[in-house]
Amino acid sequence: MALVNEHFLKLPNNYLFADVAKKVNAFKVSHPAANPISLGIGDVTLPLCHAVTEAMHKAVDEMATKDGFRGYGPEQGYMFLREAIVKNDFLPRGIHFEPSEIFVNDGAKSDTGNIQELVRWDNSIGVTDPIYPVYIDSNAMIGRAGEMKDGRWSNVVYMPCTAENGFVPQVPERRVDIIYLCYPNNPTGTTISKDGLREWVDYALQNDTLIFYDAAYEAYIQNPDIPHSIYEIKGAKKVAIEFHSYSKTAGFTGVRCGYTVVPKEVTASALDGRRVSLNQLWYRRQCTKFNGTSYISQRAAEATYSPEGKRQVKESIAYYMDNARTIRTTLASLGLDVFGGEDAPYVWLKVPDGEGSWRFFESMLYNAHVVCTPGAGFGPSGEGYVRLTAFGTHEDCAEAMDRLRKWV
Ligand SMILES: *Cc1c(COP(=O)(O)O)cnc(C)c1O
């Protein structure tokens, strides 16, 4: 008899976006003439840029030749890509890495979910709340999150991010072994300043805490003072592992490529007190469980660093950020409290009059025919907020704003 991993049974069944889709479908059935616009999508919509598709075509053609064919590549990623990452994403910010500290992957979701395998099951974890669900759920699956009671996991330290604290939580009063941070943040669209991030790195250095830093949206940062990487903070190489993705940066949600930085200096303790290099552990783990990202995807990622690639990627981001500005300024002009959307493709709207976020989601759908994502779906502190995304077309975004203006 095979016994299931019981920790899976503790996971909530409902999946946020499936619940949203169900409610939107119910609306469409009862209002067949209405044409709701979605500002709920968390996926990019613009096609891949030319520099990227050109590199992919070239890679495909190479694969069709005897000399150019590639089978299994290096588990850690091809050197051409890891060198381009070191040279373009870190060197210009004064951060030095060796290619052996970069691990190319098939997107940040895999590694943000898998990284917790490197640490014992009984470590404590702290998360900003609301949060990208992968961090908690991947810990819950191996039992580290404890039991689910009233929408909270018993072994997770929730660090509320609200308008009151500017969506950057205070460092916890007690020691936490592992902290997940994501800035620019999904879902709130807010960022952290260098000083704010320094407090976290100092906390980690003092408490021997490991930080998992998700930088999936760093390419959306407009303000030159906002840090793009936790390694801009002195000492971070000792305590932080960082995740990057080409998904939101260059529209790779369907191509699949990202990377994880595991510095040589970052260590965790063995029970006998020995310090163990996480770079070596992660390398060992990847060699066993991962056979690399496709050559074609890695050539595509490399192309985002060519001069044309950089320019074209910037254009797509500027397009989405135009939408973010439209959403933010329209809602603010209607007297609503809005956050984020300046350095991220998400706008976080405070629901007026203390209405619940699912109630507000339904009223927006039924009265304005606009779809948002209820904040409560991202964690307890998301209650009372909804998320709007900038990933649609300019036309849809403008039409959605017209509808909201008429409704509010
Ligand atoms: C979209 C997203 C990712 C990236 O996922 P991929 O697997 O690279 O597509 C990572 N973290 C957050 C917070 C995200 O929203």
PDBQT file of the ligand as one rigid body, heavy atoms in Angstrom, charges set to zero:
ROOT
HETATM    1  C1  LIG A 501       5.608  35.509 -12.253  1.00  0.00    +0.000 C 
HETATM    2  C2  LIG A 501       6.407  35.365 -11.023  1.00  0.00    +0.000 A 
HETATM    3  C3  LIG A 501       7.565  34.602 -11.011  1.00  0.00    +0.000 A 
HETATM    4  C4  LIG A 501       8.124  34.004 -12.274  1.00  0.00    +0.000 C 
HETATM    5  O1  LIG A 501       7.684  32.778 -12.577  1.00  0.00    +0.000 OA
HETATM    6  P1  LIG A 501       8.321  31.988 -13.810  1.00  0.00    +0.000 P 
HETATM    7  O2  LIG A 501       8.297  30.572 -13.336  1.00  0.00    +0.000 OA
HETATM    8  O3  LIG A 501       9.710  32.491 -14.021  1.00  0.00    +0.000 OA
HETATM    9  O4  LIG A 501       7.437  32.227 -14.979  1.00  0.00    +0.000 OA
HETATM   10  C5  LIG A 501       8.305  34.508  -9.849  1.00  0.00    +0.000 A 
HETATM   11  N1  LIG A 501       7.928  35.152  -8.746  1.00  0.00    +0.000 NA
HETATM   12  C6  LIG A 501       6.841  35.925  -8.720  1.00  0.00    +0.000 A 
HETATM   13  C7  LIG A 501       6.507  36.663  -7.492  1.00  0.00    +0.000 C 
HETATM   14  C8  LIG A 501       6.034  36.043  -9.849  1.00  0.00    +0.000 A 
HETATM   15  O5  LIG A 501       4.936  36.798  -9.809  1.00  0.00    +0.000 OA
ENDROOT
TORSDOF 0
